[in-house]
């Protein structure tokens, strides 16, 4: 297995980001709307958020 395949992804989907934060998707979305967490961005028609902005 290469070292690259062992790395965690830098960009997370909303579902992955919610799990990373220990929240449900609706709660994660509320936190984003309230400004507690950064907005997601659209890349290749998928909404993603950078893992580093959640830490």
mmJSON file of the N, C-alpha and C atoms, coordinates in Angstrom:
{"data_MODEL":{"atom_site":{
"group_PDB":["ATOM","ATOM","ATOM","ATOM","ATOM","ATOM","ATOM","ATOM","ATOM","ATOM","ATOM","ATOM","ATOM","ATOM","ATOM","ATOM","ATOM","ATOM","ATOM","ATOM","ATOM","ATOM","ATOM","ATOM","ATOM","ATOM","ATOM","ATOM","ATOM","ATOM","ATOM","ATOM","ATOM","ATOM","ATOM","ATOM","ATOM","ATOM","ATOM","ATOM","ATOM","ATOM","ATOM","ATOM","ATOM","ATOM","ATOM","ATOM","ATOM","ATOM","ATOM","ATOM","ATOM","ATOM","ATOM","ATOM","ATOM","ATOM","ATOM","ATOM","ATOM","ATOM","ATOM","ATOM","ATOM","ATOM","ATOM","ATOM","ATOM","ATOM","ATOM","ATOM","ATOM","ATOM","ATOM","ATOM","ATOM","ATOM","ATOM","ATOM","ATOM","ATOM","ATOM","ATOM","ATOM","ATOM","ATOM","ATOM","ATOM","ATOM","ATOM","ATOM","ATOM","ATOM","ATOM","ATOM","ATOM","ATOM","ATOM","ATOM","ATOM","ATOM","ATOM","ATOM","ATOM","ATOM","ATOM","ATOM","ATOM","ATOM","ATOM","ATOM","ATOM","ATOM","ATOM","ATOM","ATOM","ATOM","ATOM","ATOM","ATOM","ATOM","ATOM","ATOM","ATOM","ATOM","ATOM","ATOM","ATOM","ATOM","ATOM","ATOM","ATOM","ATOM","ATOM","ATOM","ATOM","ATOM","ATOM","ATOM","ATOM","ATOM","ATOM","ATOM","ATOM","ATOM","ATOM","ATOM","ATOM","ATOM","ATOM","ATOM","ATOM","ATOM","ATOM","ATOM","ATOM","ATOM","ATOM","ATOM","ATOM","ATOM","ATOM","ATOM","ATOM"],
"id":[1,2,3,4,5,6,7,8,9,10,11,12,13,14,15,16,17,18,19,20,21,22,23,24,25,26,27,28,29,30,31,32,33,34,35,36,37,38,39,40,41,42,43,44,45,46,47,48,49,50,51,52,53,54,55,56,57,58,59,60,61,62,63,64,65,66,67,68,69,70,71,72,73,74,75,76,77,78,79,80,81,82,83,84,85,86,87,88,89,90,91,92,93,94,95,96,97,98,99,100,101,102,103,104,105,106,107,108,109,110,111,112,113,114,115,116,117,118,119,120,121,122,123,124,125,126,127,128,129,130,131,132,133,134,135,136,137,138,139,140,141,142,143,144,145,146,147,148,149,150,151,152,153,154,155,156,157,158,159,160,161,162,163,164,165],
"type_symbol":["N","C","C","N","C","C","N","C","C","N","C","C","N","C","C","N","C","C","N","C","C","N","C","C","N","C","C","N","C","C","N","C","C","N","C","C","N","C","C","N","C","C","N","C","C","N","C","C","N","C","C","N","C","C","N","C","C","N","C","C","N","C","C","N","C","C","N","C","C","N","C","C","N","C","C","N","C","C","N","C","C","N","C","C","N","C","C","N","C","C","N","C","C","N","C","C","N","C","C","N","C","C","N","C","C","N","C","C","N","C","C","N","C","C","N","C","C","N","C","C","N","C","C","N","C","C","N","C","C","N","C","C","N","C","C","N","C","C","N","C","C","N","C","C","N","C","C","N","C","C","N","C","C","N","C","C","N","C","C","N","C","C","N","C","C"],
"label_atom_id":["N","CA","C","N","CA","C","N","CA","C","N","CA","C","N","CA","C","N","CA","C","N","CA","C","N","CA","C","N","CA","C","N","CA","C","N","CA","C","N","CA","C","N","CA","C","N","CA","C","N","CA","C","N","CA","C","N","CA","C","N","CA","C","N","CA","C","N","CA","C","N","CA","C","N","CA","C","N","CA","C","N","CA","C","N","CA","C","N","CA","C","N","CA","C","N","CA","C","N","CA","C","N","CA","C","N","CA","C","N","CA","C","N","CA","C","N","CA","C","N","CA","C","N","CA","C","N","CA","C","N","CA","C","N","CA","C","N","CA","C","N","CA","C","N","CA","C","N","CA","C","N","CA","C","N","CA","C","N","CA","C","N","CA","C","N","CA","C","N","CA","C","N","CA","C","N","CA","C","N","CA","C","N","CA","C","N","CA","C","N","CA","C"],
"label_alt_id":[null,null,null,null,null,null,null,null,null,null,null,null,null,null,null,null,null,null,null,null,null,null,null,null,null,null,null,null,null,null,null,null,null,null,null,null,null,null,null,null,null,null,null,null,null,null,null,null,null,null,null,null,null,null,null,null,null,null,null,null,null,null,null,null,null,null,null,null,null,null,null,null,null,null,null,null,null,null,null,null,null,null,null,null,null,null,null,null,null,null,null,null,null,null,null,null,null,null,null,null,null,null,null,null,null,null,null,null,null,null,null,null,null,null,null,null,null,null,null,null,null,null,null,null,null,null,null,null,null,null,null,null,null,null,null,null,null,null,null,null,null,null,null,null,null,null,null,null,null,null,null,null,null,null,null,null,null,null,null,null,null,null,null,null,null],
"label_comp_id":["UNK","UNK","UNK","UNK","UNK","UNK","UNK","UNK","UNK","UNK","UNK","UNK","UNK","UNK","UNK","UNK","UNK","UNK","UNK","UNK","UNK","UNK","UNK","UNK","UNK","UNK","UNK","UNK","UNK","UNK","UNK","UNK","UNK","UNK","UNK","UNK","UNK","UNK","UNK","UNK","UNK","UNK","UNK","UNK","UNK","UNK","UNK","UNK","UNK","UNK","UNK","UNK","UNK","UNK","UNK","UNK","UNK","UNK","UNK","UNK","UNK","UNK","UNK","UNK","UNK","UNK","UNK","UNK","UNK","UNK","UNK","UNK","UNK","UNK","UNK","UNK","UNK","UNK","UNK","UNK","UNK","UNK","UNK","UNK","UNK","UNK","UNK","UNK","UNK","UNK","UNK","UNK","UNK","UNK","UNK","UNK","UNK","UNK","UNK","UNK","UNK","UNK","UNK","UNK","UNK","UNK","UNK","UNK","UNK","UNK","UNK","UNK","UNK","UNK","UNK","UNK","UNK","UNK","UNK","UNK","UNK","UNK","UNK","UNK","UNK","UNK","UNK","UNK","UNK","UNK","UNK","UNK","UNK","UNK","UNK","UNK","UNK","UNK","UNK","UNK","UNK","UNK","UNK","UNK","UNK","UNK","UNK","UNK","UNK","UNK","UNK","UNK","UNK","UNK","UNK","UNK","UNK","UNK","UNK","UNK","UNK","UNK","UNK","UNK","UNK"],
"label_asym_id":["A","A","A","A","A","A","A","A","A","A","A","A","A","A","A","A","A","A","A","A","A","A","A","A","A","A","A","A","A","A","A","A","A","A","A","A","A","A","A","A","A","A","A","A","A","A","A","A","A","A","A","A","A","A","A","A","A","A","A","A","A","A","A","A","A","A","A","A","A","A","A","A","A","A","A","A","A","A","A","A","A","A","A","A","A","A","A","A","A","A","A","A","A","A","A","A","A","A","A","A","A","A","A","A","A","A","A","A","A","A","A","A","A","A","A","A","A","A","A","A","A","A","A","A","A","A","A","A","A","A","A","A","A","A","A","A","A","A","A","A","A","A","A","A","A","A","A","A","A","A","A","A","A","A","A","A","A","A","A","A","A","A","A","A","A"],
"label_entity_id":["1","1","1","1","1","1","1","1","1","1","1","1","1","1","1","1","1","1","1","1","1","1","1","1","1","1","1","1","1","1","1","1","1","1","1","1","1","1","1","1","1","1","1","1","1","1","1","1","1","1","1","1","1","1","1","1","1","1","1","1","1","1","1","1","1","1","1","1","1","1","1","1","1","1","1","1","1","1","1","1","1","1","1","1","1","1","1","1","1","1","1","1","1","1","1","1","1","1","1","1","1","1","1","1","1","1","1","1","1","1","1","1","1","1","1","1","1","1","1","1","1","1","1","1","1","1","1","1","1","1","1","1","1","1","1","1","1","1","1","1","1","1","1","1","1","1","1","1","1","1","1","1","1","1","1","1","1","1","1","1","1","1","1","1","1"],
"label_seq_id":[1,1,1,2,2,2,3,3,3,4,4,4,5,5,5,6,6,6,7,7,7,8,8,8,9,9,9,10,10,10,11,11,11,12,12,12,13,13,13,14,14,14,15,15,15,16,16,16,17,17,17,18,18,18,19,19,19,20,20,20,21,21,21,22,22,22,23,23,23,24,24,24,25,25,25,26,26,26,27,27,27,28,28,28,29,29,29,30,30,30,31,31,31,32,32,32,33,33,33,34,34,34,35,35,35,36,36,36,37,37,37,38,38,38,39,39,39,40,40,40,41,41,41,42,42,42,43,43,43,44,44,44,45,45,45,46,46,46,47,47,47,48,48,48,49,49,49,50,50,50,51,51,51,52,52,52,53,53,53,54,54,54,55,55,55],
"pdbx_PDB_ins_code":[null,null,null,null,null,null,null,null,null,null,null,null,null,null,null,null,null,null,null,null,null,null,null,null,null,null,null,null,null,null,null,null,null,null,null,null,null,null,null,null,null,null,null,null,null,null,null,null,null,null,null,null,null,null,null,null,null,null,null,null,null,null,null,null,null,null,null,null,null,null,null,null,null,null,null,null,null,null,null,null,null,null,null,null,null,null,null,null,null,null,null,null,null,null,null,null,null,null,null,null,null,null,null,null,null,null,null,null,null,null,null,null,null,null,null,null,null,null,null,null,null,null,null,null,null,null,null,null,null,null,null,null,null,null,null,null,null,null,null,null,null,null,null,null,null,null,null,null,null,null,null,null,null,null,null,null,null,null,null,null,null,null,null,null,null],
"Cartn_x":[0.85,0.0,0.892,0.607,1.437,1.14,2.091,1.897,0.728,0.529,-0.558,-1.921,-2.096,-3.387,-3.695,-2.699,-2.906,-3.342,-3.209,-3.545,-5.049,-5.496,-6.912,-7.212,-8.421,-8.754,-8.761,-8.303,-8.279,-9.648,-10.439,-11.769,-12.802,-13.784,-14.821,-16.176,-17.028,-18.412,-19.112,-20.301,-21.036,-21.264,-21.573,-21.794,-20.523,-19.378,-18.112,-17.745,-17.986,-17.668,-18.53,-19.798,-20.682,-20.188,-19.816,-19.292,-17.988,-17.13,-15.858,-16.103,-17.18,-17.524,-18.373,-18.783,-19.613,-21.042,-21.538,-22.89,-23.671,-24.991,-25.83,-25.714,-26.142,-26.084,-26.958,-28.204,-28.994,-28.334,-27.71,-27.018,-25.815,-25.066,-23.927,-24.389,-25.476,-26.012,-26.439,-27.033,-27.421,-26.186,-25.128,-23.888,-23.298,-23.368,-22.864,-23.702,-25.022,-25.908,-25.725,-25.412,-25.222,-23.828,-22.956,-21.615,-20.619,-21.034,-20.137,-19.057,-19.438,-18.517,-18.479,-17.389,-17.275,-18.23,-18.58,-19.415,-18.677,-19.437,-18.883,-18.715,-17.906,-17.727,-18.091,-18.495,-18.858,-17.653,-17.25,-16.164,-16.684,-16.644,-17.148,-18.543,-19.402,-20.805,-20.995,-19.984,-20.106,-19.78,-20.548,-20.271,-19.277,-18.158,-17.094,-16.603,-15.967,-15.366,-13.961,-13.039,-11.677,-11.585,-10.947,-10.779,-10.065,-9.089,-8.309,-9.152,-10.244,-11.092,-11.977,-12.083,-12.909,-12.117,-10.806,-9.966,-9.718],
"Cartn_y":[-1.18,0.0,1.239,2.186,3.384,4.333,5.209,6.186,7.103,7.426,8.331,7.745,6.449,5.83,5.777,5.979,5.97,7.33,8.375,9.724,9.932,10.679,11.032,12.084,12.074,13.062,14.48,15.443,16.836,17.472,17.03,17.582,16.549,16.99,16.1,16.515,15.528,15.826,16.3,16.829,17.246,16.073,14.922,13.729,13.377,13.378,13.075,14.141,15.409,16.505,16.434,16.11,15.971,14.853,13.725,12.605,12.999,13.728,14.197,15.08,15.885,16.793,16.112,14.877,14.163,14.671,15.114,15.684,15.004,15.143,14.677,15.676,15.287,16.193,17.433,17.285,18.495,19.442,18.893,19.728,20.406,19.671,20.246,21.408,21.204,22.261,23.484,23.281,24.404,25.175,24.459,25.12,25.956,25.437,26.189,27.45,27.308,28.468,29.497,29.055,29.963,30.598,30.148,30.709,30.073,29.005,28.302,27.559,27.017,26.301,27.007,26.838,27.502,26.912,27.738,27.296,26.244,25.366,24.398,25.07,24.474,24.969,23.865,24.253,23.291,23.014,21.761,21.319,20.1,20.168,19.094,18.641,19.621,19.378,18.634,18.675,18.093,19.18,19.26,20.221,19.607,20.301,19.796,20.893,20.459,21.381,20.855,21.75,21.353,20.851,19.718,19.146,20.131,20.852,21.773,22.898,23.278,24.35,23.864,22.548,21.982,21.707,21.69,21.356,22.545],
"Cartn_z":[0.0,0.0,0.0,-0.864,-0.947,0.212,0.507,1.577,1.272,-0.006,-0.391,-0.053,-0.204,0.071,1.566,2.42,3.867,4.395,3.586,4.027,4.069,5.064,5.152,4.093,3.551,2.522,3.098,2.298,2.744,2.629,1.651,1.465,1.876,2.637,3.147,2.602,2.34,1.998,3.274,3.137,4.34,5.282,4.726,5.561,6.331,5.643,6.295,7.316,6.974,7.886,9.144,8.969,10.134,11.044,10.456,11.249,11.935,11.241,11.799,13.019,12.955,14.061,15.127,14.882,15.85,15.879,14.731,14.655,13.544,13.619,12.521,11.375,10.199,9.048,9.281,9.797,10.056,11.062,12.101,13.086,12.449,11.65,10.947,10.062,9.321,8.459,9.268,10.44,11.316,11.774,12.123,12.557,11.426,10.197,9.048,8.849,8.888,8.711,9.815,11.025,12.161,12.152,11.252,11.173,12.133,12.811,13.732,12.947,11.8,10.917,9.571,8.822,7.519,6.484,5.51,4.403,3.574,2.976,2.041,0.688,-0.157,-1.515,-2.499,-3.688,-4.715,-5.605,-5.644,-6.518,-7.269,-8.565,-9.433,-9.026,-8.789,-8.434,-7.114,-6.244,-4.898,-3.901,-2.841,-1.778,-0.823,-0.626,0.233,1.166,2.236,3.19,3.514,3.716,4.022,5.459,5.641,6.981,7.913,7.38,8.225,8.803,8.135,8.68,9.81,9.979,11.043,12.311,12.197,13.354,14.228],
"occupancy":[1.0,1.0,1.0,1.0,1.0,1.0,1.0,1.0,1.0,1.0,1.0,1.0,1.0,1.0,1.0,1.0,1.0,1.0,1.0,1.0,1.0,1.0,1.0,1.0,1.0,1.0,1.0,1.0,1.0,1.0,1.0,1.0,1.0,1.0,1.0,1.0,1.0,1.0,1.0,1.0,1.0,1.0,1.0,1.0,1.0,1.0,1.0,1.0,1.0,1.0,1.0,1.0,1.0,1.0,1.0,1.0,1.0,1.0,1.0,1.0,1.0,1.0,1.0,1.0,1.0,1.0,1.0,1.0,1.0,1.0,1.0,1.0,1.0,1.0,1.0,1.0,1.0,1.0,1.0,1.0,1.0,1.0,1.0,1.0,1.0,1.0,1.0,1.0,1.0,1.0,1.0,1.0,1.0,1.0,1.0,1.0,1.0,1.0,1.0,1.0,1.0,1.0,1.0,1.0,1.0,1.0,1.0,1.0,1.0,1.0,1.0,1.0,1.0,1.0,1.0,1.0,1.0,1.0,1.0,1.0,1.0,1.0,1.0,1.0,1.0,1.0,1.0,1.0,1.0,1.0,1.0,1.0,1.0,1.0,1.0,1.0,1.0,1.0,1.0,1.0,1.0,1.0,1.0,1.0,1.0,1.0,1.0,1.0,1.0,1.0,1.0,1.0,1.0,1.0,1.0,1.0,1.0,1.0,1.0,1.0,1.0,1.0,1.0,1.0,1.0],
"B_iso_or_equiv":[0.0,0.0,0.0,0.0,0.0,0.0,0.0,0.0,0.0,0.0,0.0,0.0,0.0,0.0,0.0,0.0,0.0,0.0,0.0,0.0,0.0,0.0,0.0,0.0,0.0,0.0,0.0,0.0,0.0,0.0,0.0,0.0,0.0,0.0,0.0,0.0,0.0,0.0,0.0,0.0,0.0,0.0,0.0,0.0,0.0,0.0,0.0,0.0,0.0,0.0,0.0,0.0,0.0,0.0,0.0,0.0,0.0,0.0,0.0,0.0,0.0,0.0,0.0,0.0,0.0,0.0,0.0,0.0,0.0,0.0,0.0,0.0,0.0,0.0,0.0,0.0,0.0,0.0,0.0,0.0,0.0,0.0,0.0,0.0,0.0,0.0,0.0,0.0,0.0,0.0,0.0,0.0,0.0,0.0,0.0,0.0,0.0,0.0,0.0,0.0,0.0,0.0,0.0,0.0,0.0,0.0,0.0,0.0,0.0,0.0,0.0,0.0,0.0,0.0,0.0,0.0,0.0,0.0,0.0,0.0,0.0,0.0,0.0,0.0,0.0,0.0,0.0,0.0,0.0,0.0,0.0,0.0,0.0,0.0,0.0,0.0,0.0,0.0,0.0,0.0,0.0,0.0,0.0,0.0,0.0,0.0,0.0,0.0,0.0,0.0,0.0,0.0,0.0,0.0,0.0,0.0,0.0,0.0,0.0,0.0,0.0,0.0,0.0,0.0,0.0],
"pdbx_formal_charge":[null,null,null,null,null,null,null,null,null,null,null,null,null,null,null,null,null,null,null,null,null,null,null,null,null,null,null,null,null,null,null,null,null,null,null,null,null,null,null,null,null,null,null,null,null,null,null,null,null,null,null,null,null,null,null,null,null,null,null,null,null,null,null,null,null,null,null,null,null,null,null,null,null,null,null,null,null,null,null,null,null,null,null,null,null,null,null,null,null,null,null,null,null,null,null,null,null,null,null,null,null,null,null,null,null,null,null,null,null,null,null,null,null,null,null,null,null,null,null,null,null,null,null,null,null,null,null,null,null,null,null,null,null,null,null,null,null,null,null,null,null,null,null,null,null,null,null,null,null,null,null,null,null,null,null,null,null,null,null,null,null,null,null,null,null],
"auth_seq_id":[1,1,1,2,2,2,3,3,3,4,4,4,5,5,5,6,6,6,7,7,7,8,8,8,9,9,9,10,10,10,11,11,11,12,12,12,13,13,13,14,14,14,15,15,15,16,16,16,17,17,17,18,18,18,19,19,19,20,20,20,21,21,21,22,22,22,23,23,23,24,24,24,25,25,25,26,26,26,27,27,27,28,28,28,29,29,29,30,30,30,31,31,31,32,32,32,33,33,33,34,34,34,35,35,35,36,36,36,37,37,37,38,38,38,39,39,39,40,40,40,41,41,41,42,42,42,43,43,43,44,44,44,45,45,45,46,46,46,47,47,47,48,48,48,49,49,49,50,50,50,51,51,51,52,52,52,53,53,53,54,54,54,55,55,55],
"auth_comp_id":["UNK","UNK","UNK","UNK","UNK","UNK","UNK","UNK","UNK","UNK","UNK","UNK","UNK","UNK","UNK","UNK","UNK","UNK","UNK","UNK","UNK","UNK","UNK","UNK","UNK","UNK","UNK","UNK","UNK","UNK","UNK","UNK","UNK","UNK","UNK","UNK","UNK","UNK","UNK","UNK","UNK","UNK","UNK","UNK","UNK","UNK","UNK","UNK","UNK","UNK","UNK","UNK","UNK","UNK","UNK","UNK","UNK","UNK","UNK","UNK","UNK","UNK","UNK","UNK","UNK","UNK","UNK","UNK","UNK","UNK","UNK","UNK","UNK","UNK","UNK","UNK","UNK","UNK","UNK","UNK","UNK","UNK","UNK","UNK","UNK","UNK","UNK","UNK","UNK","UNK","UNK","UNK","UNK","UNK","UNK","UNK","UNK","UNK","UNK","UNK","UNK","UNK","UNK","UNK","UNK","UNK","UNK","UNK","UNK","UNK","UNK","UNK","UNK","UNK","UNK","UNK","UNK","UNK","UNK","UNK","UNK","UNK","UNK","UNK","UNK","UNK","UNK","UNK","UNK","UNK","UNK","UNK","UNK","UNK","UNK","UNK","UNK","UNK","UNK","UNK","UNK","UNK","UNK","UNK","UNK","UNK","UNK","UNK","UNK","UNK","UNK","UNK","UNK","UNK","UNK","UNK","UNK","UNK","UNK","UNK","UNK","UNK","UNK","UNK","UNK"],
"auth_asym_id":["A","A","A","A","A","A","A","A","A","A","A","A","A","A","A","A","A","A","A","A","A","A","A","A","A","A","A","A","A","A","A","A","A","A","A","A","A","A","A","A","A","A","A","A","A","A","A","A","A","A","A","A","A","A","A","A","A","A","A","A","A","A","A","A","A","A","A","A","A","A","A","A","A","A","A","A","A","A","A","A","A","A","A","A","A","A","A","A","A","A","A","A","A","A","A","A","A","A","A","A","A","A","A","A","A","A","A","A","A","A","A","A","A","A","A","A","A","A","A","A","A","A","A","A","A","A","A","A","A","A","A","A","A","A","A","A","A","A","A","A","A","A","A","A","A","A","A","A","A","A","A","A","A","A","A","A","A","A","A","A","A","A","A","A","A"],
"auth_atom_id":["N","CA","C","N","CA","C","N","CA","C","N","CA","C","N","CA","C","N","CA","C","N","CA","C","N","CA","C","N","CA","C","N","CA","C","N","CA","C","N","CA","C","N","CA","C","N","CA","C","N","CA","C","N","CA","C","N","CA","C","N","CA","C","N","CA","C","N","CA","C","N","CA","C","N","CA","C","N","CA","C","N","CA","C","N","CA","C","N","CA","C","N","CA","C","N","CA","C","N","CA","C","N","CA","C","N","CA","C","N","CA","C","N","CA","C","N","CA","C","N","CA","C","N","CA","C","N","CA","C","N","CA","C","N","CA","C","N","CA","C","N","CA","C","N","CA","C","N","CA","C","N","CA","C","N","CA","C","N","CA","C","N","CA","C","N","CA","C","N","CA","C","N","CA","C","N","CA","C","N","CA","C","N","CA","C","N","CA","C","N","CA","C"],
"pdbx_PDB_model_num":[1,1,1,1,1,1,1,1,1,1,1,1,1,1,1,1,1,1,1,1,1,1,1,1,1,1,1,1,1,1,1,1,1,1,1,1,1,1,1,1,1,1,1,1,1,1,1,1,1,1,1,1,1,1,1,1,1,1,1,1,1,1,1,1,1,1,1,1,1,1,1,1,1,1,1,1,1,1,1,1,1,1,1,1,1,1,1,1,1,1,1,1,1,1,1,1,1,1,1,1,1,1,1,1,1,1,1,1,1,1,1,1,1,1,1,1,1,1,1,1,1,1,1,1,1,1,1,1,1,1,1,1,1,1,1,1,1,1,1,1,1,1,1,1,1,1,1,1,1,1,1,1,1,1,1,1,1,1,1,1,1,1,1,1,1]
}}}
